[in-house]
Amino acid sequence: MLGYLLARSGVDVVVLEKHKDFFRDFRGDTVHPSTLTVLHELGLLDEFLKLRHSEVRILSVNVSGDVVTFADLRYVPGPCKFVAFVPQWDLLNFLAEHGRRYPGFRLLMETEARSLITEDGIVKGLVAQTSEGELRIRADLTVAADGRTSILREQCGGDVIDIGAPIDALWFRLSKRPEDASETFGNVVAGGILVAIDRVEYYQCAMVIKKGGFDAIHGRGLDAFRDSIARIAPYLADRVGELQDWDNVKLLTVAVNRLKQWHRPGLLFIGDAAHAMSPVGGIGINLAIQDAVAAANLLTAPLVRGAVSDDDLKRVQRRRERPTRQTQALQVFLQERILNRVLGSSGKVSLPWFFRLFNWIPILRSIPARTIGVGFQPEHVRTRVTGESAP
């Protein structure tokens, strides 16, 4: 997204992707209203929504048979009052295709960043590994968006504030039947939590587990795991046999942390490389997009001039750090006060009294809807099109 925005404004950009394609099955697919608004501002929304996707306007959770609707996205501002579930590889291919329409956008696949080029304490680019050997790329600004296991972040040795997470998640897919409800449900019972995300033909499922608990689950065997799915979400019981072996199940080790300083001279960290988010709320991809929009808004003019100062990079962190802290604080609260307690419970789980208010007073659903769908500080595109679009 940042590469697209900069190229659109006339900045020459090289984007690196270490894999030969964007296909990773178990990745965040929730494109929230905040991101859909950005696409609208870029004039890309109508085309984006032609991609195969599902839409969710109501978020509900089934707690031991009691269903509560806690968020109604029809209350959120912006052109799209829903969450679009789009495979992340489709979103990335979409942005890459549009980026290539600008002559300043260059995407290099199977090209992995390995080390930084530093001169007199200033980052001047990086060294990457390609299938044809080593590649040195010099740049006025290097942006590390290489995720929570960022190689570039590790090399810088920056201080990481580890907030911690008491949970992990197991990702797998199960088929979807025509008679299934269209809403995406969270399913909660004593000792178990499962979210089923509607991907039209199938569900992408996430089972929340205790931190470090996968080995014990694996040790009990696949049949026991299938039984636990059926116990938490009985409507999936007739298809758990589709999990033929453990290769169908992927472990997501949840981390919640952030860099104390998101930048060095000539270097900026954004997305999970700057702040790893919990999967709670599915907000990670959207927070990363907000980082990209803010960075483009603040850095396009300095990049056009060819002089990005450390103060310019500080402004990006100042802009994005507060909403990151607020989002992480909310995620940690929900992890500790709700998810972790449910996973440790043995008796029937009942709805907290304040959750019942969402059913009794529907307007209250606007509060979590705005928090999840828009976030604490949504960004808007402030840059203009100056790059010449390719035919």
Number of C-alpha atoms within 10 A of each C-alpha: 19 24 22 24 26 31 28 27 20 21 23 18 23 16 17 17 15 16 13 10 12 15 14 11 15 19 14 18 25 24 24 25 27 30 27 26 23 20 19 18 14 16 11 16 17 11 11 18 15 8 13 13 17 19 21 19 18 19 20 17 21 19 19 16 13 13 17 19 19 23 25 25 26 16 18 21 14 15 13 21 24 25 24 23 20 22 21 20 17 17 17 15 14 15 19 18 13 16 25 17 18 24 18 22 23 19 16 14 16 17 22 20 23 14 16 22 16 13 9 6 10 16 20 19 21 18 17 19 16 15 10 8 8 14 16 14 15 15 18 17 22 23 19 21 21 21 17 18 11 16 17 21 23 12 11 13 8 14 13 16 13 13 13 13 20 16 22 21 24 18 20 20 20 18 16 19 13 8 6 10 11 14 17 19 21 21 24 28 22 19 21 24 24 24 20 23 22 25 22 18 12 14 19 21 22 24 20 25 23 17 16 14 13 16 8 9 14 13 10 10 12 16 14 13 17 17 15 20 21 16 17 24 23 12 12 20 15 10 15 18 14 12 17 11 11 12 8 13 16 14 15 17 14 20 21 21 22 24 20 14 16 24 25 18 20 21 23 24 26 27 24 24 25 29 28 24 27 24 20 18 16 17 23 23 21 25 29 25 21 27 26 24 24 23 24 24 20 17 22 21 16 13 18 14 10 13 14 19 16 15 10 16 22 16 15 23 22 11 16 21 20 13 17 25 15 14 23 21 14 14 19 21 12 15 18 14 10 12 22 21 15 21 18 13 13 12 10 13 18 14 16 9 8 8 12 15 16 20 15 11 9 13 14 16 21 19 17 19 24 21 17 23 32 24 22 16 16 21 22 17 18 12 19 14 13 13 19 14 16 11 6
